[in-house]
Amino acid sequence: MYLTWLRQKNAGALHCGPGIVGNVLVDPTAKIGQGCRIGPNVTIGPGVVIEDGVCVKRSTLLKGATVRSHSWLDGCIIGWRSVVGQWVRMENTTVLGEDVIVKDEIYINGGQVLPHKSIAASVPEPQIIM
């Protein structure tokens, strides 16, 4: 709702460019790679790194998060200093706490991951990971 309001009141505050779709708010210190599709309804915080070929929809990436190449995020909250590996697919309201590491080629379907964890196996059903 905030991003829609921002588009109506101050569209210049939203990010635009190649691969940006809809309402996207990007901190100036964030780095976005080549061939990415970002949006709609995405917020990217300070110091976030998104590598090449990543797709992010309806998600929030908090300060210092990293998303490795060719990952796909839909409906996620990526916590502070978390790292999402290459070719990862996360969807269905997945929430990563602070400093979570998701290994390469993992699928997470609606997991809530507590801080300071490392995920090395797929999570096909929604669950809380302690």
DSSP file (Angstrom, degrees, kcal/mol; ACC not computed):
  #  RESIDUE AA STRUCTURE BP1 BP2  ACC     N-H-->O    O-->H-N    N-H-->O    O-->H-N    TCO  KAPPA ALPHA  PHI   PSI    X-CA   Y-CA   Z-CA
    1    1 A M     >        0   0    0      0, 0.0     4,-2.4     0, 0.0     5,-0.2   0.000 360.0 360.0 360.0 -39.3    0.0    0.0    0.0
    2    2 A Y  H  >  +     0   0    0      1,-0.2     4,-2.8     2,-0.2     5,-0.2   0.918 360.0  50.5 -63.8 -42.2    2.9    2.4    0.8
    3    3 A L  H  > S+     0   0    0      2,-0.2     4,-2.0     1,-0.2    -1,-0.2   0.879 110.5  49.5 -64.7 -37.1    4.5    1.8   -2.6
    4    4 A T  H  > S+     0   0    0      2,-0.2     4,-1.7     1,-0.2    -1,-0.2   0.923 112.3  48.0 -65.6 -43.6    1.2    2.5   -4.4
    5    5 A W  H  X S+     0   0    0     -4,-2.4     4,-2.4     1,-0.2     5,-0.3   0.910 110.3  52.3 -61.3 -42.5    0.8    5.7   -2.4
    6    6 A L  H  X S+     0   0    0     -4,-2.8     4,-3.0     1,-0.2     7,-0.3   0.884 106.5  53.0 -62.5 -39.1    4.4    6.7   -3.1
    7    7 A R  H  X S+     0   0    0     -4,-2.0     4,-0.5     1,-0.2    -1,-0.2   0.885 112.8  44.9 -62.7 -38.1    3.8    6.2   -6.9
    8    8 A Q  H  < S+     0   0    0     -4,-1.7    -2,-0.2     2,-0.2    -1,-0.2   0.873 124.8  30.8 -73.8 -37.9    0.8    8.5   -6.7
    9    9 A K  H  < S+     0   0    0     -4,-2.4    -2,-0.2     1,-0.2    -3,-0.2   0.835 139.7   6.2 -92.7 -36.0    2.4   11.2   -4.6
   10   10 A N  H ><  +     0   0    0     -4,-3.0     3,-2.3    -5,-0.3     4,-0.4  -0.498  60.5 171.3-151.1  71.1    6.1   11.1   -5.6
   11   11 A A  G >< S+     0   0    0     -4,-0.5     3,-1.3     1,-0.3    -4,-0.1   0.744  75.4  70.7 -59.1 -24.7    6.7    8.7   -8.4
   12   12 A G  G 3  S+     0   0    0      1,-0.3    -1,-0.3    -6,-0.1     4,-0.1   0.703  87.3  65.0 -66.1 -19.0   10.3   10.0   -8.7
   13   13 A A  G <  S+     0   0    0     -3,-2.3    13,-0.3    -7,-0.3    -1,-0.3   0.719  88.8  84.3 -76.0 -20.2   11.2    8.2   -5.4
   14   14 A L  S <  S-     0   0    0     -3,-1.3    11,-0.2    -4,-0.4     2,-0.2  -0.513  86.8-109.5 -84.1 153.2   10.6    4.8   -7.0
   15   15 A H        +     0   0    0      9,-3.1     9,-0.3    -2,-0.2     2,-0.3  -0.523  37.4 178.7 -81.2 144.8   13.2    3.0   -9.0
   16   16 A C        +     0   0    0     -2,-0.2     5,-0.1    -4,-0.1     7,-0.0  -0.957  23.4  92.8-140.7 161.5   13.0    2.6  -12.7
   17   17 A G  S >  S-     0   0    0     -2,-0.3     3,-1.7     3,-0.3     2,-0.1  -0.900  75.3 -18.3 146.1-173.5   15.1    1.1  -15.4
   18   18 A P  T 3  S+     0   0    0      0, 0.0    18,-0.2     0, 0.0     3,-0.1  -0.399 128.1  12.3 -65.0 133.2   15.7   -2.1  -17.3
   19   19 A G  T 3  S+     0   0    0      1,-0.3    19,-2.8    -2,-0.1     2,-0.5   0.407  94.0 125.7  83.3  -2.4   14.1   -5.1  -15.6
   20   20 A I  B <   -a   38   0A   0     -3,-1.7     2,-0.5    17,-0.2    -3,-0.3  -0.799  37.1-174.8 -93.3 127.3   12.1   -3.0  -13.1
   21   21 A V        -     0   0    0     17,-2.9    20,-0.1    -2,-0.5     2,-0.0  -0.983  47.3 -33.6-125.8 123.8    8.4   -3.8  -13.1
   22   22 A G  S    S+     0   0    0     -2,-0.5     2,-0.7    17,-0.2    16,-0.0  -0.305 113.6   2.3  73.1-151.7    5.8   -1.8  -11.1
   23   23 A N  S    S+     0   0    0     -9,-0.1    19,-1.7     2,-0.0    18,-0.7  -0.627  71.6 161.9 -79.9 112.2    6.4   -0.3   -7.7
   24   24 A V  E     -g   42   0B   0     -2,-0.7    -9,-3.1    -9,-0.3     2,-0.5  -0.993  21.2-165.3-135.9 126.5   10.0   -0.8   -6.6
   25   25 A L  E     -g   43   0B   0     17,-2.5    19,-3.1    -2,-0.4     2,-0.4  -0.959  14.2-178.9-113.6 119.6   11.9    1.1   -3.9
   26   26 A V  E     -g   44   0B   0     -2,-0.5    19,-0.2   -13,-0.3    -2,-0.0  -0.972  26.4-127.6-125.3 128.9   15.7    0.7   -4.0
   27   27 A D    >   -     0   0    0     17,-2.1     3,-1.8    -2,-0.4    21,-0.1  -0.480  27.0-121.4 -67.1 142.8   18.2    2.2   -1.6
   28   28 A P  T 3  S+     0   0    0      0, 0.0    -1,-0.1     0, 0.0    17,-0.1   0.731 110.6  57.7 -61.1 -21.9   21.0    4.0   -3.5
   29   29 A T  T 3  S+     0   0    0      2,-0.1     2,-0.1     0, 0.0    16,-0.1   0.538  84.5 103.8 -86.9  -5.6   23.7    1.8   -1.9
   30   30 A A    <   -     0   0    0     -3,-1.8     2,-0.5    14,-0.2    19,-0.2  -0.433  62.5-143.6 -75.3 150.9   22.1   -1.5   -3.2
   31   31 A K  E     -m   49   0C   0     17,-2.9    19,-3.1    -2,-0.1     2,-0.5  -0.974  12.9-169.4-120.4 126.6   23.7   -3.2   -6.2
   32   32 A I  E     -m   50   0C   0     -2,-0.5    19,-0.2    17,-0.2    20,-0.1  -0.965  15.4-139.1-118.5 128.2   21.6   -5.0   -8.8
   33   33 A G    >   -     0   0    0     17,-2.3     3,-0.7    -2,-0.5     2,-0.1   0.023  33.1 -72.6 -76.0-176.4   23.2   -7.3  -11.4
   34   34 A Q  T 3  S+     0   0    0      1,-0.2    19,-2.3    19,-0.0    20,-0.2  -0.465 108.6  18.1 -78.6 148.2   22.5   -7.7  -15.1
   35   35 A G  T 3  S+     0   0    0      1,-0.2    -1,-0.2    17,-0.2     2,-0.2   0.706  85.8 147.7  69.5  22.6   19.4   -9.5  -16.4
   36   36 A C    <   -     0   0    0     -3,-0.7     2,-0.5    17,-0.2    19,-0.2  -0.548  40.5-148.2 -87.7 154.6   17.4   -9.2  -13.2
   37   37 A R  E     - b   0  55A   0     17,-2.5    19,-2.7    -2,-0.2     2,-0.5  -0.969  21.0-178.7-121.3 112.9   13.6   -8.8  -13.0
   38   38 A I  E     -ab  20  56A   0    -19,-2.8   -17,-2.9    -2,-0.5    19,-0.2  -0.954  24.8 -50.1-117.6 122.2   12.6   -6.8   -9.9
   39   39 A G        -     0   0    0     17,-3.1   -17,-0.2    -2,-0.5     2,-0.1  -0.381  14.0-148.6 115.0 168.9    9.0   -6.1   -9.1
   40   40 A P  S    S-     0   0    0      0, 0.0    18,-2.8     0, 0.0    -1,-0.3   0.554 112.7  -1.9 -81.2 167.3    6.2   -5.5   -8.6
   41   41 A N  S    S+     0   0    0    -18,-0.7     2,-0.4     1,-0.2    18,-0.4   0.935  89.3 148.9  56.6  60.4    6.0   -4.4   -5.0
   42   42 A V  E     -g   24   0B   0    -19,-1.7   -17,-2.5    16,-0.2     2,-0.4  -0.964  30.6-164.6-124.4 138.8    9.6   -4.9   -3.9
   43   43 A T  E     -gh  25  60B   0     16,-2.0    18,-2.7    -2,-0.4     2,-0.5  -0.994   6.1-167.9-122.7 127.3   11.7   -2.9   -1.4
   44   44 A I  E     -gh  26  61B   0    -19,-3.1   -17,-2.1    -2,-0.4    18,-0.2  -0.967  12.6-149.7-120.0 121.0   15.5   -3.3   -1.4
   45   45 A G    >   -     0   0    0     16,-2.7     3,-1.2    -2,-0.5   -18,-0.2  -0.061  35.2 -59.1 -84.3-177.4   17.4   -1.9    1.6
   46   46 A P  T 3  S+     0   0    0      0, 0.0    18,-2.1     0, 0.0    19,-0.2  -0.329 116.4   8.7 -66.7 139.7   20.9   -0.4    2.0
   47   47 A G  T 3  S+     0   0    0      1,-0.2     2,-0.2    16,-0.2   -17,-0.1   0.569  85.8 151.9  71.6  10.1   23.9   -2.5    1.1
   48   48 A V    <   -     0   0    0     -3,-1.2   -17,-2.9    13,-0.1     2,-0.5  -0.500  31.2-154.5 -73.6 141.1   21.8   -5.3   -0.5
   49   49 A V  E     -mn  31  66C   0     16,-2.4    18,-2.8   -19,-0.2     2,-0.5  -0.979  11.8-177.0-120.0 121.8   23.6   -7.2   -3.3
   50   50 A I  E     -mn  32  67C   0    -19,-3.1   -17,-2.3    -2,-0.5    18,-0.2  -0.976  17.9-148.9-117.5 117.6   21.5   -8.9   -6.0
   51   51 A E    >   -     0   0    0     16,-2.8     3,-0.9    -2,-0.5   -18,-0.3  -0.130  37.2 -56.3 -81.3-179.9   23.5  -10.9   -8.5
   52   52 A D  T 3  S+     0   0    0      1,-0.2    18,-1.8    17,-0.1   -17,-0.2  -0.175 114.1  13.0 -60.7 142.7   22.8  -11.5  -12.2
   53   53 A G  T 3  S+     0   0    0    -19,-2.3     2,-0.3     1,-0.2    -1,-0.2   0.637  83.2 149.2  73.7  18.7   19.6  -13.1  -13.4
   54   54 A V    <   -     0   0    0     -3,-0.9   -17,-2.5   -20,-0.2     2,-0.5  -0.613  33.7-153.7 -87.1 143.9   17.6  -12.9  -10.2
   55   55 A C  E     +bc  37  72A   0     16,-2.3    18,-3.0    -2,-0.3     2,-0.4  -0.980  15.2 178.9-116.7 124.2   13.8  -12.5  -10.1
   56   56 A V  E     +bc  38  73A   0    -19,-2.7   -17,-3.1    -2,-0.5     2,-0.4  -0.988   3.4 171.1-128.9 123.4   12.3  -10.8   -7.1
   57   57 A K  E     - c   0  74A   0     16,-2.5    18,-2.2    -2,-0.4    19,-0.4  -0.986  64.1  -7.7-131.6 142.7    8.5  -10.2   -6.7
   58   58 A R  S    S+     0   0    0    -18,-2.8     2,-0.3    -2,-0.4   -16,-0.2   0.848 101.9 124.1  46.1  49.9    6.4   -8.9   -3.8
   59   59 A S        -     0   0    0    -18,-0.4   -16,-2.0    16,-0.2     2,-0.4  -0.878  54.6-140.6-138.2 164.4    9.4   -9.1   -1.4
   60   60 A T  E     -hi  43  77B   0     16,-2.3    18,-2.9    -2,-0.3     2,-0.5  -0.999  10.4-164.5-128.3 129.7   11.5   -7.1    1.0
   61   61 A L  E     -hi  44  78B   0    -18,-2.7   -16,-2.7    -2,-0.4    18,-0.2  -0.965  17.9-148.5-114.9 118.2   15.3   -7.4    1.3
   62   62 A L    >   -     0   0    0     16,-2.7     3,-1.8    -2,-0.5    19,-0.2  -0.278  40.6 -50.5 -87.0 171.8   16.7   -5.9    4.5
   63   63 A K  T 3  S+     0   0    0      1,-0.3    18,-1.9    17,-0.1   -16,-0.2  -0.018 120.7   3.4 -46.9 127.9   20.1   -4.2    5.1
   64   64 A G  T 3  S+     0   0    0    -18,-2.1    -1,-0.3     1,-0.2   -17,-0.1   0.513  87.6 148.7  78.7   6.5   23.1   -6.2    3.9
   65   65 A A    <   -     0   0    0     -3,-1.8   -16,-2.4   -19,-0.2     2,-0.4  -0.380  31.2-154.0 -72.2 152.7   21.2   -9.1    2.4
   66   66 A T  E     -no  49  83C   0     16,-2.6    18,-2.9   -18,-0.2     2,-0.5  -0.997   9.5-167.7-130.0 133.0   22.8  -11.0   -0.6
   67   67 A V  E     -no  50  84C   0    -18,-2.8   -16,-2.8    -2,-0.4    18,-0.2  -0.974  20.7-141.6-120.0 116.0   20.9  -12.9   -3.3
   68   68 A R    >   -     0   0    0     16,-3.2     3,-1.0    -2,-0.5    20,-0.2  -0.194  40.8 -60.4 -74.7 169.0   23.2  -15.0   -5.5
   69   69 A S  T 3  S+     0   0    0      1,-0.2    18,-1.8    17,-0.1   -16,-0.2  -0.061 111.6   7.0 -59.2 144.5   22.7  -15.4   -9.2
   70   70 A H  T 3  S+     0   0    0    -18,-1.8    -1,-0.2     1,-0.2   -16,-0.2   0.669  85.8 144.4  62.9  25.6   19.6  -16.9  -10.9
   71   71 A S    <   -     0   0    0     -3,-1.0   -16,-2.3    16,-0.2     2,-0.4  -0.525  39.6-143.7 -87.4 162.4   17.5  -17.2   -7.7
   72   72 A W  E     -cd  55  89A   0     16,-3.0    18,-2.7   -18,-0.2     2,-0.4  -0.976  16.9-178.2-133.7 116.8   13.7  -16.6   -7.6
   73   73 A L  E     +cd  56  90A   0    -18,-3.0   -16,-2.5    -2,-0.4     2,-0.4  -0.964   5.5 171.0-119.6 128.8   12.0  -14.9   -4.7
   74   74 A D  E    S-c   57   0A   0     16,-2.2    19,-0.4    -2,-0.4    18,-0.4  -0.936  72.0  -5.6-139.5 115.0    8.2  -14.3   -4.5
   75   75 A G  S    S+     0   0    0    -18,-2.2    19,-0.9    -2,-0.4    18,-0.4   0.940  96.4 141.9  72.8  49.2    6.5  -13.1   -1.3
   76   76 A C  E     - j   0  94B   0    -19,-0.4   -16,-2.3    17,-0.2     2,-0.5  -0.840  47.2-151.8-123.6 155.9    9.6  -13.1    0.9
   77   77 A I  E     -ij  60  95B   0     17,-2.2    19,-3.0    -2,-0.3     2,-0.6  -0.986  18.1-160.7-122.2 118.1   11.2  -11.1    3.6
   78   78 A I  E     -ij  61  96B   0    -18,-2.9   -16,-2.7    -2,-0.5   -13,-0.2  -0.893  18.7-133.9-104.1 118.3   15.0  -11.6    3.6
   79   79 A G    >   -     0   0    0     17,-0.7     3,-1.8    -2,-0.6    18,-0.1  -0.031  36.6 -63.4 -71.6 170.6   16.5  -10.6    7.0
   80   80 A W  T 3  S-     0   0    0      1,-0.3    19,-3.2   -15,-0.1   -16,-0.2  -0.251 117.8  -3.5 -54.8 132.3   19.6   -8.5    7.7
   81   81 A R  T 3  S+     0   0    0    -18,-1.9    -1,-0.3   -19,-0.2     2,-0.2   0.680  94.0 149.4  57.5  23.8   22.9   -9.9    6.4
   82   82 A S    <   -     0   0    0     -3,-1.8   -16,-2.6    17,-0.2     2,-0.5  -0.541  36.0-145.6 -83.2 154.9   21.2  -13.1    5.1
   83   83 A V  E     -op  66 101C   0     17,-2.8    19,-3.0   -18,-0.2     2,-0.5  -0.986   7.1-162.8-126.3 124.3   22.6  -14.9    2.1
   84   84 A V  E     -op  67 102C   0    -18,-2.9   -16,-3.2    -2,-0.5    19,-0.1  -0.934  24.3-134.5-105.0 123.5   20.4  -16.7   -0.5
   85   85 A G    >   -     0   0    0     17,-1.8     3,-0.8    -2,-0.5   -17,-0.2   0.105  33.3 -68.0 -70.1-176.9   22.4  -19.1   -2.6
   86   86 A Q  T 3  S+     0   0    0      1,-0.2    19,-3.1   -19,-0.1    20,-0.2  -0.445 113.3   9.0 -74.7 146.2   22.4  -19.6   -6.4
   87   87 A W  T 3  S+     0   0    0    -18,-1.8     2,-0.3     1,-0.2    -1,-0.2   0.809  88.8 154.0  55.3  36.7   19.4  -21.2   -8.1
   88   88 A V    <   -     0   0    0     -3,-0.8   -16,-3.0    17,-0.2     2,-0.5  -0.735  31.0-156.9 -92.6 142.6   17.3  -20.9   -5.0
   89   89 A R  E     +de  72 107A   0     17,-2.4    19,-2.7    -2,-0.3     2,-0.4  -0.983  16.0 172.8-121.0 121.5   13.5  -20.7   -5.2
   90   90 A M  E     +de  73 108A   0    -18,-2.7   -16,-2.2    -2,-0.5     2,-0.3  -0.995  13.9 140.0-128.8 133.7   11.6  -19.2   -2.3
   91   91 A E  E     + e   0 109A   0     17,-2.1    19,-2.2    -2,-0.4    20,-0.3  -0.884  33.1  65.0-153.6-179.1    7.9  -18.4   -2.3
   92   92 A N  S    S-     0   0    0    -18,-0.4   -17,-0.2    -2,-0.3    -1,-0.2   0.930 122.0 -45.3  61.7  53.7    4.6  -18.5   -0.3
   93   93 A T  S    S-     0   0    0    -18,-0.4     2,-0.4   -19,-0.4   -17,-0.2   0.951  79.5-179.0  56.1  58.4    5.5  -15.9    2.4
   94   94 A T  E     -j   76   0B   0    -19,-0.9   -17,-2.2   -20,-0.3     2,-0.5  -0.756   6.4-165.5 -86.1 132.3    9.0  -17.2    3.3
   95   95 A V  E     -jk  77 112B   0     16,-2.4    18,-3.1    -2,-0.4     2,-0.5  -0.981   5.8-165.3-124.7 123.4   10.7  -15.2    6.1
   96   96 A L  E     -jk  78 113B   0    -19,-3.0   -17,-0.7    -2,-0.5    18,-0.1  -0.920  14.6-142.8-105.7 130.9   14.4  -15.4    6.9
   97   97 A G    >   -     0   0    0     16,-1.8     3,-0.7    -2,-0.5   -18,-0.4  -0.002  47.3 -51.4 -73.9-171.0   15.6  -14.0   10.1
   98   98 A E  T 3  S+     0   0    0      1,-0.2    18,-2.8   -19,-0.1    19,-0.2  -0.390 120.0   4.6 -66.9 139.5   18.9  -12.1   10.6
   99   99 A D  T 3  S+     0   0    0    -19,-3.2     2,-0.4    16,-0.2    -1,-0.2   0.869  84.4 158.5  58.0  45.8   22.1  -13.8    9.3
  100  100 A V    <   -     0   0    0     -3,-0.7   -17,-2.8   -20,-0.2     2,-0.5  -0.822  27.8-153.3 -99.0 139.6   20.4  -16.8    7.7
  101  101 A I  E     -pq  83 118C   0     16,-2.5    18,-3.4    -2,-0.4     2,-0.6  -0.964   5.3-166.0-115.1 124.3   22.3  -18.7    5.0
  102  102 A V  E     -pq  84 119C   0    -19,-3.0   -17,-1.8    -2,-0.5    18,-0.2  -0.950  22.3-134.4-107.5 118.5   20.4  -20.6    2.3
  103  103 A K    >   -     0   0    0     16,-2.7     3,-0.5    -2,-0.6   -18,-0.3  -0.087  36.9 -72.4 -66.2 169.8   22.6  -23.0    0.4
  104  104 A D  T 3  S+     0   0    0      1,-0.2   -17,-0.2   -20,-0.1    -1,-0.1  -0.252 109.8  14.4 -64.6 149.3   22.6  -23.3   -3.4
  105  105 A E  T 3  S+     0   0    0    -19,-3.1     2,-0.3     1,-0.2    -1,-0.2   0.839  87.1 146.7  57.7  43.4   19.7  -25.0   -5.3
  106  106 A I    <   -     0   0    0     -3,-0.5   -17,-2.4   -20,-0.2     2,-0.5  -0.841  38.3-148.8-109.3 146.2   17.2  -25.1   -2.4
  107  107 A Y  E     -e   89   0A   0     -2,-0.3    16,-3.2   -19,-0.2     2,-0.5  -0.970  13.5-175.4-113.8 126.6   13.4  -24.8   -2.6
  108  108 A I  E     -ef  90 123A   0    -19,-2.7   -17,-2.1    -2,-0.5     2,-0.7  -0.980   5.6-170.3-125.2 120.4   11.6  -23.1    0.4
  109  109 A N  E    S-e   91   0A   0     14,-2.8   -17,-0.2    -2,-0.5   -19,-0.1  -0.797  74.7 -32.6-112.1  86.0    7.8  -23.1    0.3
  110  110 A G  S    S+     0   0    0    -19,-2.2    17,-0.5    -2,-0.7     2,-0.3   0.846  85.8 162.8  78.5  34.5    6.6  -20.8    3.1
  111  111 A G        -     0   0    0    -20,-0.3   -16,-2.4    15,-0.2     2,-0.6  -0.646  31.5-150.9 -87.5 144.8    9.3  -21.4    5.7
  112  112 A Q  E     -kl  95 128B   0     15,-2.4    17,-3.2    -2,-0.3     2,-0.5  -0.968  19.8-164.2-110.5 114.3    9.9  -19.1    8.7
  113  113 A V  E     -kl  96 129B   0    -18,-3.1   -16,-1.8    -2,-0.6    17,-0.2  -0.878  11.8-135.1-108.4 123.2   13.6  -19.4    9.6
  114  114 A L        -     0   0    0     15,-2.5     3,-0.4    -2,-0.5   -17,-0.2  -0.275  42.3 -75.7 -70.0 161.0   14.8  -18.1   12.9
  115  115 A P  S    S+     0   0    0      0, 0.0   -16,-0.2     0, 0.0    -1,-0.1  -0.085 108.0  21.3 -60.1 155.3   18.1  -16.0   13.0
  116  116 A H  S    S+     0   0    0    -18,-2.8     2,-0.3     1,-0.2   -16,-0.2   0.822  89.8 133.0  61.3  39.7   21.6  -17.4   12.6
  117  117 A K        -     0   0    0     -3,-0.4   -16,-2.5   -19,-0.2     2,-0.4  -0.780  47.7-143.6-115.0 160.7   20.6  -20.6   10.8
  118  118 A S  E     -q  101   0C   0     -2,-0.3     2,-0.6   -18,-0.2   -16,-0.2  -0.997  11.7-153.0-123.8 127.6   21.9  -22.4    7.7
  119  119 A I  E     +q  102   0C   0    -18,-3.4   -16,-2.7    -2,-0.4     3,-0.1  -0.896  26.5 159.3-105.8 117.2   19.5  -24.1    5.4
  120  120 A A        +     0   0    0     -2,-0.6     2,-0.3   -18,-0.2    -1,-0.1   0.389  60.3  56.7-117.0  -1.1   21.0  -27.0    3.5
  121  121 A A  S    S-     0   0    0    -15,-0.0   -15,-0.1   -18,-0.0   -18,-0.1  -0.967  88.6-100.1-132.6 149.3   17.8  -29.0    2.6
  122  122 A S        -     0   0    0     -2,-0.3   -14,-0.2   -17,-0.1    -2,-0.1  -0.253  21.5-146.6 -66.1 153.6   14.6  -28.0    0.8
  123  123 A V  B     +f  108   0A   0    -16,-3.2   -14,-2.8     1,-0.1   -12,-0.1  -0.827  21.9 172.8-122.7  87.8   11.5  -27.1    2.7
  124  124 A P        +     0   0    0      0, 0.0    -1,-0.1     0, 0.0   -16,-0.1   0.714  65.8  48.2 -75.0 -20.7    8.6  -28.3    0.6
  125  125 A E  S    S-     0   0    0    -15,-0.0   -16,-0.1     1,-0.0   -15,-0.1  -0.937  99.6 -95.6-119.2 143.2    5.8  -27.6    3.2
  126  126 A P        +     0   0    0      0, 0.0     2,-0.3     0, 0.0   -15,-0.2  -0.309  63.2 141.2 -56.6 131.1    5.4  -24.4    5.2
  127  127 A Q        -     0   0    0    -17,-0.5   -15,-2.4    -4,-0.1     2,-0.5  -0.983  53.0-101.0-163.2 166.0    7.1  -24.8    8.6
  128  128 A I  E     -l  112   0B   0     -2,-0.3     2,-0.6   -17,-0.2   -15,-0.2  -0.844  30.9-153.2 -96.7 129.9    9.1  -22.9   11.3
  129  129 A I  E      l  113   0B   0    -17,-3.2   -15,-2.5    -2,-0.5   -12,-0.0  -0.912 360.0 360.0-109.4 115.1   12.8  -23.8   11.2
  130  130 A M              0   0    0     -2,-0.6    -1,-0.1   -17,-0.2   -17,-0.1   0.396 360.0 360.0-101.8 360.0   14.5  -23.3   14.6
